[in-house]
Amino acid sequence: MSTTPPIQLAPILETSRLRLRGFRADDFDAWFAMSRNIDYHRYFTPEPMPAEEVWKLLLRSAGHWAVMGYGFWAVEEKASGRFVGGIGFLNLKRDIDPPLGDAPEIGWVLDPAIHGLGYATEGVTAALEWGAQHFGPVRTVCIIHPENEPSLRVAAKFGYHEYARSTYHDAPIVLLERLVQ
């Protein structure tokens, strides 16, 4: 008997200002442009990602749903229809110590032009509500660069707390977890 989840497309989630939907090929140009901004990539890569890597990231984000039954959503501003980032869950089998195991890892990355508007909080709320229905009451994790204070504040709002510090790809990282009872 197979334990592979059935192929699933990303469900559409809506908040008052955002639409979380599956990634599309036409998200590439906006994502690539966004990835050139130092305020976008500074906490996870020292240099902007080349176009090929952004394309691979888009494909990985879309394909994660088919393989795992969950993944990242493309985040779209409802009022403008503009692509503004990604929020969701993943399992990258990261080579990190301590290991994350199979706990769903939540993440968010948004266009610096919309930082400070509460979009991360709004989108993470929707993702966690979906996660509670999909995963049930399970531990979820996230990793954040220790200098990324805005993301650490978002994580804290949702009950994520630090349980370890490590390095990942030669950069310092804070490992956080959220325990649901």
Z-matrix of the N, CA and C atoms (Angstrom, degrees):
N
C 1 1.437
C 2 1.531 1 108.71
N 3 1.323 2 116.49 1 132.96
C 4 1.455 3 122.13 2 -176.93
C 5 1.528 4 111.03 3 -81.39
N 6 1.322 5 115.79 4 142.34
C 7 1.465 6 120.19 5 175.29
C 8 1.525 7 110.76 6 -102.99
N 9 1.321 8 116.25 7 6.86
C 10 1.459 9 120.66 8 -179.95
C 11 1.524 10 109.57 9 -73.86
N 12 1.338 11 117.52 10 129.24
C 13 1.463 12 119.30 11 179.02
C 14 1.527 13 110.10 12 -68.11
N 15 1.313 14 117.19 13 154.26
C 16 1.469 15 119.36 14 178.32
C 17 1.523 16 110.15 15 -66.67
N 18 1.327 17 115.26 16 154.05
C 19 1.462 18 119.54 17 177.32
C 20 1.517 19 108.51 18 -60.65
N 21 1.309 20 115.63 19 130.57
C 22 1.460 21 121.66 20 -176.86
C 23 1.517 22 109.23 21 -136.90
N 24 1.297 23 115.29 22 137.61
C 25 1.453 24 119.91 23 171.87
C 26 1.515 25 107.94 24 -89.81
N 27 1.310 26 115.84 25 155.53
C 28 1.468 27 120.16 26 -179.76
C 29 1.524 28 109.52 27 -63.81
N 30 1.326 29 117.17 28 126.97
C 31 1.469 30 118.67 29 174.21
C 32 1.523 31 109.73 30 -69.73
N 33 1.296 32 117.15 31 156.60
C 34 1.457 33 121.28 32 177.40
C 35 1.519 34 108.40 33 -91.01
N 36 1.332 35 115.77 34 127.83
C 37 1.460 36 122.07 35 175.87
C 38 1.524 37 107.12 36 -114.25
N 39 1.318 38 116.86 37 140.01
C 40 1.457 39 120.12 38 179.44
C 41 1.517 40 109.82 39 -125.81
N 42 1.317 41 114.63 40 139.46
C 43 1.453 42 122.09 41 172.64
C 44 1.527 43 105.85 42 -119.22
N 45 1.307 44 117.54 43 -173.37
C 46 1.461 45 118.43 44 -178.93
C 47 1.525 46 112.02 45 -63.74
N 48 1.349 47 117.89 46 -33.24
C 49 1.464 48 119.90 47 -176.21
C 50 1.521 49 114.61 48 -119.87
N 51 1.332 50 117.48 49 -8.93
C 52 1.466 51 121.01 50 -172.66
C 53 1.514 52 112.63 51 -126.26
N 54 1.315 53 114.43 52 152.87
C 55 1.460 54 122.55 53 169.30
C 56 1.523 55 105.93 54 -122.22
N 57 1.309 56 117.15 55 122.41
C 58 1.457 57 122.59 56 174.68
C 59 1.517 58 105.66 57 -101.25
N 60 1.318 59 116.71 58 121.82
C 61 1.460 60 122.20 59 -173.67
C 62 1.519 61 109.53 60 -143.09
N 63 1.311 62 116.29 61 172.34
C 64 1.454 63 120.44 62 176.64
C 65 1.517 64 111.79 63 -66.16
N 66 1.314 65 115.53 64 154.31
C 67 1.461 66 120.68 65 177.91
C 68 1.524 67 110.41 66 -72.50
N 69 1.320 68 114.74 67 147.55
C 70 1.460 69 122.79 68 177.08
C 71 1.527 70 108.63 69 -127.52
N 72 1.315 71 116.40 70 157.50
C 73 1.466 72 120.99 71 178.82
C 74 1.524 73 110.87 72 -57.86
N 75 1.327 74 117.11 73 -33.90
C 76 1.465 75 118.53 74 -177.66
C 77 1.527 76 113.50 75 -75.71
N 78 1.333 77 118.43 76 1.06
C 79 1.468 78 121.67 77 171.36
C 80 1.522 79 111.60 78 -79.56
N 81 1.339 80 116.08 79 -15.48
C 82 1.457 81 119.93 80 -172.43
C 83 1.526 82 113.20 81 -57.91
N 84 1.320 83 118.60 82 -51.08
C 85 1.470 84 120.31 83 -174.60
C 86 1.525 85 111.28 84 -58.60
N 87 1.323 86 116.62 85 -44.95
C 88 1.471 87 119.92 86 -179.68
C 89 1.523 88 110.57 87 -66.34
N 90 1.340 89 117.11 88 -40.96
C 91 1.464 90 119.85 89 -179.68
C 92 1.529 91 110.77 90 -66.68
N 93 1.330 92 116.11 91 -41.38
C 94 1.460 93 119.57 92 178.90
C 95 1.531 94 110.39 93 -63.00
N 96 1.322 95 117.24 94 -45.22
C 97 1.470 96 120.82 95 178.78
C 98 1.529 97 110.54 96 -60.49
N 99 1.328 98 116.29 97 -43.21
C 100 1.460 99 121.52 98 179.40
C 101 1.526 100 110.52 99 -62.60
N 102 1.321 101 116.66 100 -39.48
C 103 1.467 102 121.29 101 -175.75
C 104 1.524 103 112.73 102 -68.23
N 105 1.313 104 118.23 103 -13.87
C 106 1.464 105 122.38 104 179.20
C 107 1.529 106 111.39 105 -77.87
N 108 1.313 107 117.35 106 -17.73
C 109 1.460 108 123.08 107 -175.51
C 110 1.531 109 109.66 108 -80.49
N 111 1.322 110 117.21 109 126.15
C 112 1.474 111 121.64 110 179.83
C 113 1.523 112 111.61 111 -57.24
N 114 1.329 113 117.73 112 -33.48
C 115 1.461 114 120.08 113 179.42
C 116 1.526 115 111.93 114 -70.40
N 117 1.310 116 117.10 115 -16.40
C 118 1.471 117 121.46 116 175.67
C 119 1.525 118 110.55 117 -83.15
N 120 1.324 119 117.92 118 -47.68
C 121 1.474 120 120.45 119 -168.62
C 122 1.523 121 115.22 120 -102.70
N 123 1.320 122 119.41 121 -6.56
C 124 1.463 123 121.05 122 -170.09
C 125 1.529 124 114.63 123 -56.51
N 126 1.319 125 118.84 124 -29.88
C 127 1.462 126 119.88 125 -174.70
C 128 1.524 127 113.60 126 -93.60
N 129 1.339 128 117.45 127 -3.13
C 130 1.456 129 116.51 128 177.80
C 131 1.525 130 114.53 129 -132.57
N 132 1.303 131 118.39 130 -8.12
C 133 1.456 132 119.91 131 173.44
C 134 1.533 133 108.38 132 -158.22
N 135 1.336 134 117.36 133 136.29
C 136 1.464 135 118.89 134 -176.22
C 137 1.535 136 113.25 135 -68.64
N 138 1.301 137 117.21 136 -27.77
C 139 1.469 138 122.05 137 -178.75
C 140 1.523 139 109.33 138 -119.44
N 141 1.317 140 117.51 139 154.46
C 142 1.467 141 119.59 140 174.81
C 143 1.529 142 110.33 141 -58.29
N 144 1.310 143 116.50 142 146.37
C 145 1.452 144 120.60 143 178.50
C 146 1.531 145 109.84 144 -73.61
N 147 1.323 146 117.13 145 137.66
C 148 1.460 147 118.65 146 174.53
C 149 1.533 148 109.96 147 -66.75
N 150 1.305 149 116.24 148 161.67
C 151 1.469 150 121.67 149 -177.83
C 152 1.526 151 111.40 150 -53.48
N 153 1.321 152 117.64 151 -40.69
C 154 1.460 153 121.50 152 -179.42
C 155 1.532 154 111.55 153 -59.32
N 156 1.330 155 117.19 154 -40.84
C 157 1.465 156 120.38 155 -179.39
C 158 1.526 157 111.71 156 -71.04
N 159 1.320 158 117.11 157 -37.32
C 160 1.471 159 119.75 158 176.72
C 161 1.523 160 109.39 159 -64.47
N 162 1.334 161 116.84 160 -41.32
C 163 1.471 162 120.48 161 177.78
C 164 1.533 163 110.27 162 -61.96
N 165 1.327 164 117.33 163 -44.86
C 166 1.475 165 120.52 164 177.90
C 167 1.522 166 110.89 165 -60.74
N 168 1.325 167 117.11 166 -38.95
C 169 1.460 168 121.47 167 178.63
C 170 1.528 169 110.57 168 -64.12
N 171 1.323 170 116.66 169 -41.80
C 172 1.458 171 120.37 170 177.64
C 173 1.530 172 109.97 171 -62.50
N 174 1.326 173 117.11 172 -45.63
C 175 1.466 174 120.78 173 179.41
C 176 1.525 175 111.39 174 -64.01
N 177 1.332 176 116.51 175 -41.70
C 178 1.470 177 120.39 176 178.08
C 179 1.519 178 110.40 177 -62.37
N 180 1.327 179 115.83 178 -42.00
C 181 1.464 180 119.71 179 -179.30
C 182 1.523 181 111.04 180 -62.76
N 183 1.313 182 117.07 181 -42.05
C 184 1.465 183 120.58 182 178.30
C 185 1.530 184 110.76 183 -70.32
N 186 1.328 185 117.18 184 -42.73
C 187 1.463 186 121.24 185 -175.84
C 188 1.510 187 114.64 186 -72.51
N 189 1.310 188 118.21 187 -23.76
C 190 1.460 189 121.58 188 179.91
C 191 1.527 190 110.31 189 -57.60
N 192 1.338 191 116.52 190 -37.17
C 193 1.474 192 120.60 191 178.59
C 194 1.519 193 111.31 192 -61.28
N 195 1.332 194 116.92 193 -42.08
C 196 1.461 195 120.58 194 -177.76
C 197 1.521 196 112.06 195 -67.86
N 198 1.324 197 116.96 196 -36.22
C 199 1.459 198 120.69 197 -175.87
C 200 1.528 199 112.15 198 -86.61
N 201 1.336 200 117.49 199 -40.81
C 202 1.458 201 120.94 200 -172.20
C 203 1.523 202 114.77 201 -106.83
N 204 1.327 203 117.75 202 -15.85
C 205 1.468 204 119.92 203 -177.29
C 206 1.524 205 112.43 204 82.69
N 207 1.320 206 116.95 205 7.46
C 208 1.460 207 123.52 206 175.07
C 209 1.519 208 107.20 207 -156.35
N 210 1.325 209 116.23 208 169.49
C 211 1.452 210 118.67 209 -179.21
C 212 1.512 211 111.89 210 174.89
N 213 1.310 212 114.66 211 -157.07
C 214 1.461 213 122.02 212 178.55
C 215 1.522 214 109.06 213 -94.85
N 216 1.316 215 114.45 214 144.04
C 217 1.459 216 121.11 215 172.18
C 218 1.520 217 108.83 216 -100.19
N 219 1.320 218 116.46 217 145.95
C 220 1.452 219 121.17 218 165.83
C 221 1.522 220 105.59 219 -74.40
N 222 1.321 221 117.14 220 137.31
C 223 1.462 222 121.59 221 -179.67
C 224 1.525 223 107.74 222 -104.23
N 225 1.306 224 114.21 223 125.68
C 226 1.459 225 121.77 224 -177.75
C 227 1.520 226 108.82 225 -122.67
N 228 1.293 227 116.58 226 134.79
C 229 1.455 228 121.77 227 174.71
C 230 1.532 229 107.55 228 -74.17
N 231 1.334 230 116.87 229 121.72
C 232 1.467 231 119.72 230 -175.96
C 233 1.530 232 112.49 231 -62.06
N 234 1.301 233 117.19 232 -42.97
C 235 1.470 234 120.55 233 -174.82
C 236 1.524 235 112.03 234 -63.24
N 237 1.337 236 117.29 235 -37.92
C 238 1.463 237 120.57 236 -175.34
C 239 1.526 238 113.78 237 -106.85
N 240 1.342 239 117.07 238 -18.68
C 241 1.462 240 120.30 239 -174.40
C 242 1.513 241 112.86 240 76.63
N 243 1.327 242 117.01 241 7.12
C 244 1.462 243 122.71 242 -175.72
C 245 1.528 244 111.56 243 -79.35
N 246 1.340 245 116.83 244 135.60
C 247 1.462 246 123.50 245 172.64
C 248 1.525 247 107.98 246 -69.21
N 249 1.357 248 116.99 247 125.99
C 250 1.464 249 119.87 248 -177.34
C 251 1.529 250 113.65 249 -126.64
N 252 1.337 251 118.73 250 7.27
C 253 1.458 252 119.03 251 176.01
C 254 1.509 253 113.84 252 147.40
N 255 1.325 254 114.67 253 -159.60
C 256 1.455 255 121.77 254 -178.60
C 257 1.518 256 111.00 255 -141.50
N 258 1.329 257 114.90 256 143.23
C 259 1.466 258 122.46 257 177.00
C 260 1.522 259 106.77 258 -143.80
N 261 1.325 260 116.63 259 139.60
C 262 1.460 261 117.70 260 175.47
C 263 1.510 262 113.17 261 165.63
N 264 1.321 263 113.33 262 -162.37
C 265 1.461 264 122.92 263 -177.78
C 266 1.519 265 109.48 264 -116.52
N 267 1.316 266 115.90 265 149.96
C 268 1.450 267 119.73 266 176.63
C 269 1.514 268 110.50 267 -153.29
N 270 1.305 269 114.24 268 168.65
C 271 1.459 270 122.64 269 171.90
C 272 1.521 271 105.83 270 -140.47
N 273 1.325 272 116.38 271 101.64
C 274 1.463 273 121.37 272 -176.70
C 275 1.525 274 113.06 273 -98.13
N 276 1.331 275 116.91 274 4.20
C 277 1.465 276 120.37 275 -176.97
C 278 1.531 277 108.93 276 50.99
N 279 1.325 278 114.66 277 47.47
C 280 1.466 279 121.21 278 -175.90
C 281 1.533 280 111.03 279 -59.40
N 282 1.322 281 115.27 280 139.99
C 283 1.458 282 121.82 281 174.50
C 284 1.528 283 106.75 282 -87.75
N 285 1.327 284 115.05 283 85.59
C 286 1.456 285 121.57 284 -174.56
C 287 1.521 286 108.37 285 -140.11
N 288 1.312 287 116.54 286 146.79
C 289 1.461 288 121.19 287 179.48
C 290 1.531 289 108.52 288 -123.51
N 291 1.320 290 118.61 289 121.91
C 292 1.451 291 126.53 290 3.70
C 293 1.532 292 111.42 291 -73.78
N 294 1.325 293 116.79 292 151.07
C 295 1.462 294 120.19 293 -178.22
C 296 1.533 295 111.91 294 -67.40
N 297 1.323 296 114.99 295 149.98
C 298 1.466 297 120.26 296 177.36
C 299 1.525 298 111.38 297 -80.46
N 300 1.326 299 116.99 298 -17.32
C 301 1.458 300 120.35 299 -176.84
C 302 1.521 301 109.96 300 66.94
N 303 1.315 302 116.12 301 -148.21
C 304 1.466 303 120.53 302 -179.10
C 305 1.517 304 112.40 303 -100.03
N 306 1.323 305 117.86 304 14.56
C 307 1.462 306 120.14 305 177.07
C 308 1.525 307 108.57 306 -63.23
N 309 1.326 308 118.25 307 134.12
C 310 1.463 309 118.95 308 175.16
C 311 1.525 310 109.71 309 -58.73
N 312 1.322 311 115.28 310 131.97
C 313 1.465 312 121.79 311 179.43
C 314 1.523 313 108.80 312 -102.92
N 315 1.305 314 116.47 313 119.92
C 316 1.461 315 119.86 314 178.65
C 317 1.525 316 109.18 315 -92.25
N 318 1.313 317 115.11 316 149.24
C 319 1.452 318 120.20 317 177.34
C 320 1.513 319 110.54 318 -152.84
N 321 1.309 320 115.25 319 162.56
C 322 1.457 321 121.45 320 177.57
C 323 1.516 322 107.86 321 -152.66
N 324 1.314 323 115.52 322 142.54
C 325 1.458 324 122.32 323 175.40
C 326 1.526 325 106.30 324 -150.46
N 327 1.327 326 114.69 325 122.20
C 328 1.459 327 120.14 326 -173.62
C 329 1.517 328 111.59 327 -127.13
N 330 1.303 329 114.70 328 156.42
C 331 1.457 330 122.63 329 178.30
C 332 1.530 331 109.47 330 -55.97
N 333 1.329 332 118.28 331 126.16
C 334 1.467 333 120.01 332 179.16
C 335 1.531 334 113.37 333 -55.37
N 336 1.318 335 117.66 334 -24.66
C 337 1.471 336 120.81 335 179.76
C 338 1.521 337 112.52 336 -64.09
N 339 1.339 338 117.42 337 -19.44
C 340 1.465 339 119.97 338 -178.89
C 341 1.528 340 112.51 339 -112.48
N 342 1.331 341 117.26 340 6.99
C 343 1.469 342 119.29 341 177.29
C 344 1.527 343 109.43 342 -59.66
N 345 1.312 344 115.48 343 144.25
C 346 1.457 345 120.90 344 176.93
C 347 1.522 346 114.46 345 85.96
N 348 1.331 347 118.33 346 1.41
C 349 1.472 348 121.44 347 -179.89
C 350 1.528 349 113.24 348 -96.30
N 351 1.337 350 116.97 349 -0.67
C 352 1.459 351 120.14 350 -179.33
C 353 1.519 352 113.90 351 84.49
N 354 1.338 353 117.96 352 7.66
C 355 1.464 354 120.21 353 -179.64
C 356 1.535 355 112.04 354 -66.04
N 357 1.331 356 117.32 355 -37.43
C 358 1.465 357 119.14 356 179.32
C 359 1.523 358 109.68 357 -62.11
N 360 1.318 359 117.41 358 -46.23
C 361 1.464 360 120.82 359 179.23
C 362 1.530 361 110.53 360 -61.04
N 363 1.318 362 116.45 361 -44.07
C 364 1.462 363 121.15 362 -179.64
C 365 1.535 364 111.38 363 -63.20
N 366 1.317 365 116.64 364 -45.53
C 367 1.457 366 120.68 365 -179.24
C 368 1.517 367 113.10 366 -70.38
N 369 1.324 368 117.16 367 -41.44
C 370 1.469 369 120.33 368 178.94
C 371 1.531 370 109.94 369 -65.06
N 372 1.324 371 117.56 370 -36.93
C 373 1.469 372 120.10 371 175.85
C 374 1.524 373 110.11 372 -56.87
N 375 1.324 374 117.03 373 -48.95
C 376 1.469 375 121.25 374 -179.50
C 377 1.525 376 111.11 375 -62.55
N 378 1.337 377 116.76 376 -43.08
C 379 1.463 378 120.18 377 -179.78
C 380 1.526 379 111.23 378 -64.04
N 381 1.332 380 117.28 379 -43.42
C 382 1.468 381 120.03 380 -179.95
C 383 1.521 382 111.56 381 -66.91
N 384 1.311 383 117.98 382 -36.19
C 385 1.473 384 119.97 383 175.99
C 386 1.519 385 110.05 384 -63.32
N 387 1.340 386 116.37 385 -43.43
C 388 1.469 387 119.86 386 176.49
C 389 1.530 388 109.53 387 -62.36
N 390 1.336 389 116.77 388 -44.33
C 391 1.455 390 121.10 389 -179.60
C 392 1.512 391 112.64 390 -60.17
N 393 1.330 392 117.54 391 -39.42
C 394 1.465 393 120.67 392 179.00
C 395 1.527 394 110.45 393 -62.07
N 396 1.320 395 117.09 394 -37.98
C 397 1.472 396 120.86 395 178.56
C 398 1.526 397 111.24 396 -74.16
N 399 1.323 398 116.58 397 -36.87
C 400 1.465 399 120.82 398 -175.50
C 401 1.530 400 112.77 399 -81.66
N 402 1.338 401 117.04 400 -46.53
C 403 1.457 402 121.65 401 -175.00
C 404 1.519 403 113.11 402 -93.35
N 405 1.332 404 116.74 403 -23.37
C 406 1.452 405 120.11 404 -171.64
C 407 1.521 406 110.05 405 81.29
N 408 1.320 407 116.88 406 -163.93
C 409 1.478 408 120.45 407 -177.28
C 410 1.535 409 111.61 408 -80.97
N 411 1.333 410 116.05 409 81.60
C 412 1.465 411 120.45 410 -178.43
C 413 1.526 412 110.37 411 -121.20
N 414 1.309 413 114.54 412 161.15
C 415 1.462 414 122.11 413 173.83
C 416 1.526 415 107.88 414 -70.96
N 417 1.334 416 115.82 415 133.60
C 418 1.459 417 121.00 416 171.55
C 419 1.523 418 107.54 417 -121.13
N 420 1.313 419 115.88 418 157.06
C 421 1.459 420 121.22 419 -175.16
C 422 1.521 421 110.07 420 -131.21
N 423 1.321 422 115.50 421 165.20
C 424 1.460 423 121.12 422 168.85
C 425 1.510 424 108.39 423 -152.62
N 426 1.318 425 115.89 424 157.80
C 427 1.456 426 120.91 425 175.76
C 428 1.525 427 107.38 426 -122.97
N 429 1.325 428 115.34 427 136.04
C 430 1.465 429 120.86 428 -176.31
C 431 1.529 430 108.44 429 -141.47
N 432 1.306 431 115.73 430 139.25
C 433 1.465 432 120.75 431 175.40
C 434 1.529 433 107.92 432 -62.42
N 435 1.335 434 118.76 433 137.17
C 436 1.469 435 120.91 434 -175.34
C 437 1.532 436 114.49 435 -62.30
N 438 1.321 437 118.81 436 -20.03
C 439 1.465 438 120.89 437 178.47
C 440 1.533 439 112.80 438 -91.00
N 441 1.319 440 116.76 439 -4.43
C 442 1.468 441 120.63 440 -179.01
C 443 1.531 442 109.36 441 -85.57
N 444 1.320 443 114.47 442 72.12
C 445 1.466 444 120.72 443 -175.42
C 446 1.526 445 113.81 444 -60.46
N 447 1.343 446 120.13 445 -39.52
C 448 1.472 447 118.21 446 177.84
C 449 1.531 448 112.79 447 -59.91
N 450 1.334 449 117.58 448 -42.93
C 451 1.469 450 119.37 449 178.85
C 452 1.524 451 111.73 450 -69.16
N 453 1.330 452 116.57 451 -35.80
C 454 1.468 453 118.73 452 176.26
C 455 1.528 454 110.72 453 -63.16
N 456 1.337 455 117.14 454 -36.51
C 457 1.472 456 120.42 455 176.91
C 458 1.528 457 111.22 456 -66.94
N 459 1.330 458 117.14 457 -41.11
C 460 1.471 459 119.97 458 177.12
C 461 1.521 460 109.31 459 -61.00
N 462 1.318 461 116.92 460 -47.65
C 463 1.472 462 120.19 461 179.89
C 464 1.529 463 111.06 462 -58.03
N 465 1.323 464 116.69 463 -43.98
C 466 1.467 465 120.76 464 -179.37
C 467 1.529 466 111.59 465 -62.15
N 468 1.335 467 117.63 466 -36.23
C 469 1.470 468 121.02 467 178.30
C 470 1.521 469 111.71 468 -56.71
N 471 1.326 470 115.95 469 -30.55
C 472 1.462 471 120.48 470 -175.71
C 473 1.522 472 113.11 471 -101.60
N 474 1.331 473 116.27 472 12.47
C 475 1.459 474 119.97 473 174.88
C 476 1.518 475 114.87 474 86.36
N 477 1.321 476 118.00 475 13.18
C 478 1.458 477 119.45 476 175.01
C 479 1.523 478 108.46 477 -78.04
N 480 1.313 479 115.99 478 134.88
C 481 1.462 480 120.02 479 178.49
C 482 1.531 481 109.11 480 -131.56
N 483 1.309 482 114.43 481 150.17
C 484 1.464 483 121.03 482 -178.40
C 485 1.519 484 110.27 483 -66.91
N 486 1.340 485 115.52 484 134.79
C 487 1.456 486 119.35 485 173.31
C 488 1.522 487 112.26 486 -124.79
N 489 1.338 488 117.06 487 -9.51
C 490 1.467 489 119.72 488 177.24
C 491 1.524 490 109.52 489 -167.00
N 492 1.328 491 114.73 490 161.90
C 493 1.464 492 122.35 491 170.24
C 494 1.516 493 106.59 492 -125.14
N 495 1.308 494 115.21 493 145.11
C 496 1.454 495 119.55 494 -176.46
C 497 1.518 496 108.54 495 -154.83
N 498 1.303 497 116.42 496 -168.92
C 499 1.452 498 122.31 497 169.95
C 500 1.523 499 107.79 498 -123.25
N 501 1.309 500 114.96 499 147.68
C 502 1.464 501 120.99 500 177.27
C 503 1.520 502 106.60 501 -142.30
N 504 1.317 503 116.14 502 122.30
C 505 1.466 504 121.70 503 -175.01
C 506 1.531 505 110.49 504 53.33
N 507 1.324 506 114.46 505 45.48
C 508 1.471 507 122.80 506 176.65
C 509 1.524 508 114.41 507 64.79
N 510 1.314 509 117.93 508 17.97
C 511 1.467 510 121.27 509 177.93
C 512 1.526 511 108.82 510 -121.40
N 513 1.332 512 116.68 511 147.83
C 514 1.474 513 118.51 512 177.02
C 515 1.526 514 110.10 513 -67.31
N 516 1.318 515 115.59 514 148.46
C 517 1.464 516 120.10 515 -177.53
C 518 1.529 517 109.63 516 -147.26
N 519 1.312 518 115.90 517 144.05
C 520 1.459 519 122.37 518 173.88
C 521 1.524 520 106.57 519 -104.07
N 522 1.321 521 116.13 520 129.57
C 523 1.461 522 121.28 521 175.66
C 524 1.512 523 107.68 522 -99.32
N 525 1.330 524 115.97 523 128.09
C 526 1.458 525 122.02 524 -177.55
C 527 1.513 526 109.41 525 -124.34
N 528 1.324 527 116.10 526 152.58
C 529 1.450 528 120.43 527 178.21
C 530 1.522 529 109.85 528 -139.08
N 531 1.313 530 113.78 529 155.96
C 532 1.460 531 121.78 530 177.04
C 533 1.521 532 105.86 531 -129.42
N 534 1.308 533 114.44 532 119.68
C 535 1.458 534 120.04 533 -178.66
C 536 1.518 535 108.46 534 -101.04
N 537 1.309 536 116.95 535 128.61
C 538 1.458 537 121.73 536 179.69
C 539 1.515 538 107.61 537 -111.48
N 540 1.338 539 114.77 538 132.19
C 541 1.475 540 118.03 539 -178.96
C 542 1.498 541 110.76 540 -114.29
